[in-house]
Amino acid sequence: MTLEEIFIGRKKESDFLEELYNSPKFEMLILHGRRRVGKSYLLGHFAALHEKNTVYFTADKSSEKTNVQTFCEQLNSVIQAGDFLSSFSTWQDVYSFFKNQQFDERLVIIIDEFTYLYNSNPAYDTGLQNAIDQIFKKMNIFLILCGSEVSVIEEIIDSSSKPLYGRKTADLKLLPFTYKEARNFFPNYTDEEALEVYSMVGGIPLYLSLFDDSRSVKENVLKNCLSTTGYLFNEVETLLRMELKETYFYKNIMLAINSGASNLNKITDKVGEESAKVAKYINVLVNLGFIKKETPCGEKEKSRNTLYSISDNFFAFYFAFIFKNQNMLNGLISPRLYYEREFTKVKLNTFFGHRFEQTCEQYLREQFYEGKMPFFAQKLGRWWGNNPVLKRQEEIDLLAIDEENALFCECKYTEEKFDEAQLRDLQDSSLCINRPNKFYMIFAKNGVTDGVQKLIEGNERYFIVTAREMF
């Protein structure tokens, strides 16, 4: 197989890297994203395509001298400058060397985990800023800085008080795969099976690659998630330790959200800490992409009507099915027996149904982006609040609006077809939003009943999307 054939997805991102590579001027890209999202894999693929003129250096937590020596080894393997590079012990030595060089061919310099260099030496960014301004900007260099520590990257790159502010020429935040991109990992699974795996592990490439589609979804869960030797068994604990201090407190917040506490007051009550502290820690989890902060679609972001939910599929799966009984799986019950006991059809369908809304939102965003809807949405998201006509509380799974139009969506991931009563509920929810033009979209795993089909047949304001059609 060719390099391209074994590389799944990331075409848009790969094309963007090639565009910067072919630029006639100095480029500095900041590539960032949460851990495990595939940043290093993308850069490794790009570096392999340009192997002869790419210096790929991964920083670590060791001393500046050690990192400089490792970088110089990688540099020398590309430019063949001689043994004297091994005598360098500071980054200033490296920059001084570049000052006297000229590269006719594009030189790519990738510094992965570059935040480690800043953490070990807070003056690192000042030195790099001077090198960019005085040396690199005049050279045929494509510099890529990559890191996972979101808060540190924002502090170094995007703070106007920091030396590197304004130096980047491009920014790329690598996101998890969408459900449709994740489908490429499982050519032998049905669309339904692929959706179920995505609901469990989300769009993290590493997690998706662990599932072998020659085996059933259940067998993969047993092997990867419930076995003590499985990669995902302790993954949440590992990630939290890598990213955060006081991991126990962060876990308590997510457990509170998982148990149904969706606003700050309820989460605070469950956790038993001061509201200000809980709010601060919640913001950290939001920035990491582990939980999601939402206000009703169309309301201001700082609305008091704010809800929180676990946005990461694997975190949601872990807290729903594994965390509370993880000790049992350490020798007190076999993974297979545990699966039979805990992974009931009712529990799984409830879980899949909740995650299905996220998948439907991805589908809808793509449809709007490509101009396949009857209007262009200015806002899209969930909505909840009072129905002024029927005098009751309503929830709209997905709402898309502009000044004249509104699209109301219901998302149902059940074996039963979407029926007339559910259609009436969807129509009733539209009384909450005042727009002259109203449209309706029904996301239903197995479609709609004949009764619903007759009621909406020929009406261009209604759309039906089954699980199969989402692909």
N, C-alpha and C positions, 0 to 999 in steps of 0.2 A: 504493500500500500504506500501511496505517496504521502508526503508531509501534510498536504492539504486534505487528503481523504481521512486522516485520523484526527483532524482538528475539527471539533464540533462547534458550530455557531460562531458568534463574534465577527461576522463578516463586516458589519458596519464599522466596528471598532478597528478591525484590521485595515480596512480601506482608509480610515482616518490616519492611522500610523503611517501608511504608505504615502499619503498626501503630504504629511509633515516631512517624511524622509526625502521626498522629491522636491521640497521647497529649496529655492536658491539661496536662502539666508539662514542665519542661526535660528534655531527653534528650541524652546524649552517647554516641555510638556510635563504637567503634573498629573500623574495617574494615581487615583486613589479609589478606595472602596473597602467594604468590610472584609474581615478575614475569611478565607476559604472561597472568595467569590471568583478566583481565577486570574488575578492580576499577573502573578508570576508565570502562569501557564501561557497567557496571552503574550507577555514579553518574551518568553522562551521561544514561542512559535515565530514571533517577529524576528528575534535575533538569529534563529536558525536560517531564515530566508536571506539574511544579510550577514552571514557568519564571518566573512573575510574582513569586514570593516565595522564590527560591533564589539564593544567592550561591555560585557555584562558582569557587573559587580554587585554582590549582595552583602550589605553591611551587617555587622553583628554588634553585640554589646561589649566587645573587647576595647582595648585602648586605641587611640588615634594612630599610633605607630603600626599596630597590627593591621588595622583596616587599610592604611595607606600602602603597606607592603603587599597585601592581598590585591588591592586595586592595581598596583604597578605590575604585578605578575600577569593579570588579565590584560592590561594595556600593552605590555611587551609582547604578548602572544599575538597581538594584532598588528602593531606597527614595527616590531622587530628593531627596537631602539638600542638594544645592548644591555649588558649586565649592570651598568651604572644606575639603572632605575631602582635596583634593589637597595641602593644606599639611601633612598628617600625615607624620611620618618615623619614628615608633616604634610598637610595638604598644601601649604604654601610652597613646599618643594615641588609638588606636582604642578601647581599653577605656573610657577616660574619656568618649568620645563616646557609647558604648552606655549608660553610667550614666544619662544624661539622656533616654533614649529609651523609648518605650512602643509595643509592637506588638500590635495587636488580632488581626491575622492571623498565623498561624504563620510564623516566619522560619527558613528552612533555611540553615545556613552549612556548606559543604563545603570542607574544606582537604585537598586531595590532595597527596601526597608531603610530609606535614607534618614528617617526620623531617629534611628539609633545613633547616627553621627551627631545629630543636634543634642540628643539627650546626654551624650557623654561629653560634649563640648558646646556650651551655649553660644560660643563665638563662631561656630561652624558656618552659620548663615551669613555672617559679616564677611568672612573670607570668600565664600562662594559668590556673594554679591559683587565684591571687587573683581573677582576673576571673570564674571559674566560681563561687567561693564567695561573692563579694560582689555580683556583678552578674547573670550569666547564669542562675543558679538561680532568680531571681525573675522571669524573663522567659519569654515564649512562644517559645522558641528550640529548634531541633533542630540540634545541632552534630555534624558527622561529621568525624572525623579518619581519614585513610586513608594507608597507607604500605606499602612493599614490603620495607623493611629490618627483617627479623624480629627480629634481636638488639637493634636500637635500640629498637623498639617495646616489646619485653619489658622493656628497661631503664627506659624512661620511664614506662610505664603499670603494669606488674605488679610492680615492685620496691617493697617497703614503705618503702624509704628515700627514694623520689623524691616530689616534690611532687604529681604527678598521680595517685598511688596512691589508689584508692578513689573516684575522680571519675567514671569511666565508669559509665553505666547499662546499657550493652549492648555485646556483643562479637560480631563476626561474622568468622570466618575463611573467606574464599572459597576453595573447593577447585576443582581441575580438574573438568571434566565427567566423569560416568561414561560407560561405553560406550553405555548406553541413551540418555543425553542427547545424546551426540555423534552418534547416529544421525540426529537431526533436521537435521543439516547436509547429508545425502546422500539425499534422497528418491528419486533415480534409481539409486542403487546397490543391489545385492542385500545381504542381511544379511551374507553372507560378505565382500563387498567393504568394507562399512562396518566390520566387525571388523578387517580387515587394515589399513585406514587408521588406526583407533584404536590398533592395536598399534604402528604406526610413529610416530605423532605424539602419542599420548596425548590427554588431555582439555583441552588448552590451546585456548581458543576461536580465538585468532588463527591458530594453525597449522591447525586444522580448516577455517577459512574460506578458506585458501589453495588447498584442494583443490576443483577444479571437477568435479562429478559428471556433467557432460556429456562428460568425457574419461575415459579409462581410468585406473586406479590407477597403472599404469606410466608413462603420460604425465605425470601429476602429479608423480611422484617425479623424473622426468627434469627437469622444469621447476623445481620448488621446492627439491629437495634436492641434485641432482647438477650443475646448471648453476651456474657462478660468479656469475651474475646472480640466482639464486634466493634468496629471502628466508632459507631455512633452511640455505643452504650454509655460512655462517659463524656461525649462530645460537648454537651451543654456546660457541664462543670469545667471542662478544659477551656472552653472559650471564655467563660466568665472570669476564670483565674487569669487568663492572658490579658484581658481587657480592663479588669476592675479590681479594686480593693473592696473589702466588705461584701464579698460575693453573697453571703448569707442574706444580707438585707435586700440586695437586688433580687434574689430568688423569691423572697417573701412578697415583694411587690408584684412579681409576675404570677406567683401563685394566687394572690388576691385577685388579680385581673382574670386569671383563668377560672376562678370560682364564681365569677359574675360581678365582681366589684368593678364598675366601669367608669365612675367619676372620682375626682380627687378625694372628696369627703369619704366615700365608701372605702376606697383603697386605704386611706389614712386610718380609718376605724379598724380595718382588718389587720393592718401592719402594726398598729399601736405606737406610732411615732408622731412627732410634730408635723403638721401639714407642710410647713416650709421645707423641711428636710426631705419629706417624701416627694414634693414637687421637684426639688433639685435633682434627686436621683432618677425620677421619671424622665426628666429631660435628657439625662445621660443615655438612658435606654432608648429613647426616641432617636437621638443622634446616631446611635450604633445601628439603628434599623431593626431592633428586636421588638419594640412595641410601636404602635401607631397612635397618633393624636388626631382626633377628628372633631370638627364642628359640623352642624347640619349644613348641607350643601347650600351655598348662597349667603351664609352668615359670615361675619367677620371672624378671622382666625382667633382673636382673643375673646371670643364669646364665652360667657360663663357656662353655656350649655355644651361643655367639652366632654368627650368620652375617650376612653383609652381601651385599646385591645392589643392582643399579641399579634404582630404583623408577620413575624417569621414563622413559616409553616412548621419547620422542624421543632422550634421551641414550643409551639402550640401542641404539637403531637407528643413531645416529651412530657410536658406538664399534664396533658390529658390522660396519657396511658402508662407512663413509665415511672415518673419521679416518686410518687407516693408509695410505690411498692418496690422500689429499686433494690432495697435490702433483701427482699424475698428472692430476687433473681440471682443474688450472690450465694447460691447453694441451697436455698430452701424450697425452690420449686423449679421444675424444668421450664425452659422458654416455651416449649410446645404446650404444656399444661396451662401455663400462664396466659398464653394467647387464647386458648379455648375459653378460659374463665373471663378474661377482661375484654377481649376484642369481639364483643357480641355484635350482631348485625345492627341492632338499634344504636349502640354507641358509635359504631363506625359510620353509619349513615348520618347521625347527628353531627359528627365531626366533619365528614366530607361536605355536608350541606353548608356548614358555616364557612369553610374554606372556599366553597364554590363561588361565593359572592366576589371574592378577590379575583378569581379567574375570569368571571363575567366582566369585571371592571377592566381587566386587561384587554379582553375582546372588544369591549365598547370603545375604549380609548383608541385602539387601532382603527376601528371603523370610522371614527370621527377624524382621525389624523389623515386617513386616505380619502376623505370626502365622500364616504359612502352613506352618510346619513342625511336627512332632509334639512338639516341646519348645522351650523358650526357651534359647538358648545363653548361657552365661556367658563362654566363651572361644571364639575362632575364629581359625584361622591354620594355617600349615604345621606339620608335626611330623617329626622325624627322631630316630633312636636305635636301641637294640637290641631285637630281637624275642626275648623271654625263652623262648618255646616253640621256635621254629625256630633259635635261636642264630645270628642273622645281623642285619646292619644293615638297617633299613627306612626308607623315606621315604613319608610320607602327604601327598599334594598339598594337601589341605585337611582339617582336623579341627575339628569343633564339639562342645563338651562342656558338660554341667552335672554335678551330683553323681550323677545316676542314668543319664544318657544320653550316647551318643556317636554322631556322624555321621561316616562315613569317605567321603571323596570322591576320585575319580580323574578327572583332567582330560586328555583326549586330543583334540588338534586335528590329526587325520590324515585322509587320504582313506579309509583302511580302517575298517571298523566295529569297535567294541569287541568282543573275542572272549572265548571261555571261559577261555583262559590268563590274560588280563588280569583277568577276574572272580575267578579263584582268587587272584591276587596281591592284589587288593583285600581279599578275605576274610581272607587270611593276615595282612595288615597290622593287622587288627582285634584280633589276639592281643596287640598291644603295649599296648593301653589297657584297663584293667579297669573296665568298666561293665556293669551288669545288662542294660541295654537298648541294642542296637546297630542302627544304621540305615546304609544305603549309598546314595550318590548317584553316578551315572555321568554325567559331562559328556563327551559324545562328539559331535564335529562332525557326523558322519553316522549317529549312532545305534548300535545294537548288532546283532550277528548273530542269526540265527534261533535258534541254539543258546542264546545268552545269554537271549534273550526267553523261551524255553521253561523255562529253569531258574528264572527269577525271576517268571514270570507268576503273578499273584494274590497275591504276597507284598508286603504293605503296607510292609515295611521297606526296599524298594528303590525308588529313583527314577531315572528316565532323563531327561536334559535334552540336547536337540540344540542346535546353534547357532541354528537358527531359533526354537526355543522360548524361548531366552534373551531374545528381544525381545517 
